[in-house]
Amino acid sequence: SFLHASLEEMCHWAVTTLNKGEYTGTRLLPADMYDQMWTAVADRGYGRPGIYEDMGLGWTLGHFKGARTISHGGMGFGWTDFLLIMPERNRAAVILCNEESYARTNTMRAVANVMLDEQPEVGQVSWMVPITRAMAAGGMKAAYECYEELKAVDSQEYYFDEEDLCNLSLQLVCARNFDVAVGVLGLNSYVYPEHIGTYLQLAKLYLHHGDRALAERTLKKALEIEPENEEVEKLLEGI
């Protein structure tokens, strides 16, 4: 993980993959190794048909609108990526994003449509986008006001996901902006009061900064929602 590569370099890798290990006349891997890697060894459990049907050796195997797909994606603090291969179509695409949200999946699906010579389907934008803009302009108060406005108009332009602000919080922590990270998680718990992940993340932030009392209070709140959560209980035992 955390290998660094440019878009151009990843496209060279995609060409090599389409050629099953051969690049500009040089064979790097035997072709039959790709057959082995692209053989299903475990069910991904995401339903069929879909891009995430099975796991091969390091590759995710599936289908998109009937076309066979080979893919691999990842994410870290402040970035997401995806490599999509359609071997029977002899096409590949590389998607690099400088943010963490469902936007990567929407982009990937739009690109997949283009790879099938279809029009890309316009997807919704994560609510994280207007929230972060409001927060940058007017702080957490503006972020709350932005959410209320979005909820009031019931705009179909945005979709809401309980994980997106958690991901934003992780990015803020990475940038050493602890107070804003806590504020973002507070907004997420306001919108999704039953989301255990928000409370766990908050508690870990409090513990990291030595505030055991707030961490304990947050974890007890999580236990009220999910009394037998093992991760919450384990953290409480350590306080």
Secondary structure, 3 states (H helix, E strand, C coil): CCCCCCHHHHHHHHHHHHCCCEECCEECCCHHHHHHHCCCCEECCCCCCCCCCEECCCCEEEEECCEEEEEEEEEECCEEEEEEEEHHHCEEEEEEECCCCCHHHHHHHHHHHHHCCCCCCCCCEECHHHHHHHHHHHHHHHHHHHHHHHHHHCCCCEECCCCHHHHHHHHHHHCCCHHHHHHHHHHHHHHCCCCHHHHHHHHHHHHHCCCHHHHHHHHHHHHHHCCCCHHHHHHHHCC
